[in-house]
Amino acid sequence: MKRLLAFCLLFFAALGQAKVPPPARSAADAEIQRAVAAFMQQYQVPGVAVGITVDGAERYYNYGVSSRKTQAKVGANTLFEVGSVSKTFTATLASYAQVNQQLSLADHPGKYLPEMKGHDFDKVTLLNLGTHTAGGFPMQVPTQVKTDQQLTAYFQSWHPQYPAGTKRTYANPGIGMLGVIAAKSMRMPFQKAMTGVLLPKLGLTNTYLTVPPAKMAFYAQGYDDKGQPVRMSPGALWEPTYGIKTTARDLLRFVEINLDQVKVEPKLKRAIDGTHVGYYRLGEMTQGLVWEQLPYPASETSLQANSSQKVIFESNAVAALTPPRPPQANVLINKTGSTRGFGAYVAFNPARKIGIVLLMNRSVPMDGRIKLAHTILDTAGGMAK
């Protein structure tokens, strides 16, 4: 009996030891914890959520609190605003509509919005709207535009600063109208197209445009650059451009779908692949349908340059890729996002099947976010086989 007991104790001890992460993983965990701790201290960030996928194996890291007032800890169900990462969902919706032959990216807006016929806005293509190459919009729709009638008048009176397809000007109005038109082609409002069609097909059960009352307790409190509490304020075209709230787990699932690690219906798979097609070059960066692509591995210098003030806030000459470049494997596909009180970053490499999501509930300078994201990407790359 004593021998049997001793054997059982040794067996279960060995079983327990087998579950301990290997040293390399432990070192990776320690590196991420060190980098996030330094980042949170430097920028006084209340909470951070990180998700990493390596060949389908997921790892999550949650730090700090979702609210300084309640001291609720960041967890698996914490909802963050992701800002312009929302645009990648809008691009996927438009691509899905194209796969279903409800629209073509070669179409002009007037086909779906007859009130735009005869105006300069109808001279651009839906592809121009989805690649920031329509001719120059301001970063945001003017604040005085509040009603649908005012929005229509705004686009009817718009005039390009340069010929479509010659320069890239990062802005919300073009992507916003791409979302409106995609939903119109599906014969429904944008919110219904996104939350009633696309998000369920993606299997994202904890992702919202409007956070439901039952989930408000999980909605992180954002903080602006002065540390004051703030959340997103809806404005014209907010839903398709910066409206998504989601968790690290749901956002990482979206990344894994983009990596073909999570299977979805064939038409949706084709739509996802369609967003990875390259249409324009700006320096090292290839502009896809919203997604931005860089050669892999991407250095921190390269990431910082692609997220610089010049690239984000100025009009930059681009070279059209003719024909468009098919989806590539050995690239870093990425997108940054922020609102007044939140920051986000998503990146993945199809060749090595690695991806990361980074979410935080404070406004942080872009270079700080990119530096942390690069450390996490580098660590994820070290986990890959």
N, C-alpha and C positions, 0 to 999 in steps of 0.2 A: 504494500500500500504506500509506504514512504517513497519507494522508488517511482511508483506511478505518479505520486504527487509531485515529486521533484521533476520528473519528465514533463508533466503538464505545465509546471511553472516555467521551465526552460523554453517550452514550445511557444507559450503565449508571450514570453518576453521577446523571443526572436521575432514573432509576428508583429509585435509592437514596434520593434526596431526597424522592421522592413518598411513601415509606413513613414518613417522619418525622411524628409526630403534629402536628396543627396547634397553633398557639400556645395556643388556648383549652384544649385537652386538657392541654398541658404545664403550664399554670397550675393546672389542676385537680389534676393529679398532685402538684404542689408544695404545694398547699394541704392535701391529704390527708396528705402526708408530714410537713408542719410540725405539723399537729394531732395526728397519732399520736405523733410524737416527743415533743411536750410532754406528752401523756397518759402515755406510758410512763415518762418521767422523773419526773413528779409522783407516780405511784402505784407506781413500781418494778415495772412489768409486764414479765416476761421476753419474752413474745411476743404478737403481734397479727396476725390475718388479717382482711382486708377484701375483700368482693366487692361490685361495683356492676353493675347491669344497667340500660341505657338503651335502650329500644325494641329489646331483644334482643341488643344489643352488650354483651359482658361485659368487665369489667376487674377484675383481682385485684392486691392489694397485700399482701405478706407481710413482716413485720418481726420481728426478734429471734430468740429461740431457743425451742424447744418444751420444753427441759429445761436448767436451769442446770448440772446434773451432766454431761450428755453434750455440751452445747453444739450439739446438732443444730438446724439452722436451721428455722424455720417455713416450710413449703412447701405445694405443692398437695395432698399426701396427709396432712398433719397433721390428726389427729383431736382434736376438742375436745368436752368435755361442754357441752351447751347448756341444761341445767337445764329450766326451765318452758317453753322453746320446744318441748320434747317434747309438751306438751299440745296444740299445734296439729296434730300428727300424730295424736294420739288423737281429736281432734275430727273430723279428716278420715276416720278409720276409722269412727267412729260415723255420720257423714253418708253414707259409702259403704254401710254396712249398711242405712241408711234408704232409700237409692235402690234397693237390691236387695230392698226390702220384707221385710227380716229383722227390723227393729225400726221403731218410730216414736218420735220424740222426745216425743210426747204420752203414751207408755206410762209405767207405774209399775214400779219395780224388781222387785216381786214376780212379775211376769209371767215374768221370767227367773231370778229367785232366789226360789223358793217359800218358802224359810226366812225371808224378810223379810215375808211376808204377816201382817197383824195388828199390825205395828209401825209406829211413826211414820215410819221411813225409806221405807215403801211409800206414804206419802201424797204424796211429792214426785214430780215427773216427771223423765224423763231430760233434758229441756230445762233444768230447774232445776239438775241436776248439771253440765251443760255451760256454764252461765252464772253460776255461783257464787251462785245465788239459792235454794238449797234450804232455808235456815232457820238457817244458822250452824254451820259446822264449825270446829274449830281449824285452824291453818295446816298442821299435819302430823298424821298418825295417831300416837297416843301411842307412845312408844318401846317400851313393854312389850308392845305388840301385835306378835307375831312369827309366829304360825301362822295357817293359814286358819280354824281353829276360833275362835281369838281375834279374828280380823277379823270373822267372822260375829257373834260375841257383841257386839263393839263397836258394829256398826251396828244390831243388834237393841235395844241399850240406849240408842241415841242419841235425844235429844229436841230439837226445834227451839227456838231462842231467839226466833224471830219467824215469822209466817206465810210460807210459801214464796211467792217472787215479789215481796216487798215491800222487801227489802234485799239488798245484795250484800256477801258476805264472801268475799274471795279465799282459797282454801284448796285443798289437795291431795286430801283424801278424796273430795269429790264427783266431780272429774274422774277420779280413779283408778277409782272404781266405774263411771263411764260407760265407761271402757275395758274393764273386766272384763265388763260387760254386753254391750257391742258384740261382743266376742270370743265370748261365750257364745251370742249370737244367730247367730253364724257357725259354731257348733259346734266351736270349737277354743280352745286356750289363747291368752292375749293375745300372748305372744311369737311364736307361729306366725302369728297374724292380722297382726301388724305386720311381721315380718321375712319371712314366707312369702307374704303376699298384698299388703299395701299398698306396702311399700317397692319390691318389684320392679315393680309397676304404675306407680309414680312414676319408675322408672328410676334409683333412687338405689342405686348399686352400692358406695358407700363410706360407708354409714350403718348403725349397729349399736345394738342394746341391750347385747349382750355382745360386746366386741371379740375377734375370733378371734386365736389365738396368732400367726398369720402377720402380723397387723397391729399387734401390740403395740409394735413399734419405732416406729410412727408416732403412737401415742397420747401426746399431750402430757402432761407432768407439770404438775399444777395446784399452785397455791400459795395458802395462806390469807391472811387479812388481816395476819398477822404474818410472812409470807414463808416459812412452813414448808410442805414438800411434802405434798400431800394429794390424794386422788382420792375420787370419789363412793363413799359407803358405802350399799349396798342396804338398804332398809327396806321396810315394808309399802307396797304399791302404788307401788313405785319405777319400774317399767317404764312405765306410762302417764303418769306425772306429771313425772319428771325423768331418765329413763333413756337418752335418745338421745345417741350420740356420732357426730359427723359432721365433714365437711370444709367449708370455705367454698364449694368448687365444688358439692358436692351440695346444700348448703343454698340456694345461689343458684338452682340448678335448681328446687328446690321453690318458691322465690319466683316464678320465671318461669312455672311451671305455674299458680300463683295469678293471675298477670297474663295468662294465656292466650297467652303467648309460646312455650310449648312444648306441643305437642298431646299429649293423652292420650286414652284410650278415652272415649266419650261419657258413660258412667255415672260414671266418675271425675271428669270435668269437672263434671257436675251436683253431685256430692258436694262438690267444691271450692267451687263457687258457693254451696252450701248453708251452708258455714261462714262466708260473708260476710253472711248475713242478719242484720239488727239486731233484737234482742229487747228490750233495756232501755236507758234513758238514765240516766247519772250525770254531771251537769254537762255538759261538752262531749263527753264520751265516750259512744259507743254500744257496748254489749256485744253482740258476735256470739257464735257458738259458739266459745268460748275467745278468738278474735281480738278485739282492742280497736280501735275506730275513732275517729279525730278528724277535724275539718274540715281540708281541705288548702288552702293550706300550713299546717302546724302550727308555731307558734313554739316556741322552746326553753322558754319559760315554760309553755306548754300541755303540752308533753311532760313537763316536770318535775312539774307538778301532777298529771298522770295517773299518775305513778310515785311519788307522795309516800307517806310513812309512813301518812298517813290513809287513802289509797285502798287500799294494800296490806294494812294490818294492822287496820283498823277496819271495822265494819259500817256501810254507807252506804245511805240510802234511795234507791231507784231508781223510775223510772216505766216501766211496761210499755208497749211500742209495740204498739198494737192497731189494725190488724193489724201483724204484724212488717214491718219495713222491708226491701224488696228490696235486693239488693246495689247499692251506689252506686259511681260511678266516681271522683268528686272527693273522696275521703277518703284519709286515711293509715291503712292497716291495719297494726297493729304488735303485737309481743309481746317482752317482756324475758324473760331467763332467767339463772339462776345456780345454781351449786353452791358448796360450800365453797372450791373452788379455781379456779373458772372463771366467766366472765361472757359473756353473749351478748345480741344485739339483732337483730331482724329487722323491717323495715318496707318497705312498698311503696304506690305510688299508681297505681291502675288507669288513671286518665285519661291520665296522661303516660307510662305504661309504664316507670316507674322503680322500682328496688328496691335495698335494701342489706342486707348481712349483716355483722355485727361480732362477732368471736370473740376471746377473750383467755384466757390461762392464769394469771390471778390474780384473787382476790376483790377487787373494786373497789367503792367506794360508788356507789350508784345514780346520784347526781347527776353524778358524773364520767363514767360510761358514757353517760348521756343527753346530756351536753354534747358529747362526741365524736361520738355518733351524729347529733346535729343538724347538726354541721359537715359530716359526710359526706353527709347527706341534702341539705343546701343545695348542696353541691358537685355532687352527682348531678343536682339540679334544674337547675343551670346548664349541664350537658352536654346536657340534653334540647332538642329542637327547639322 
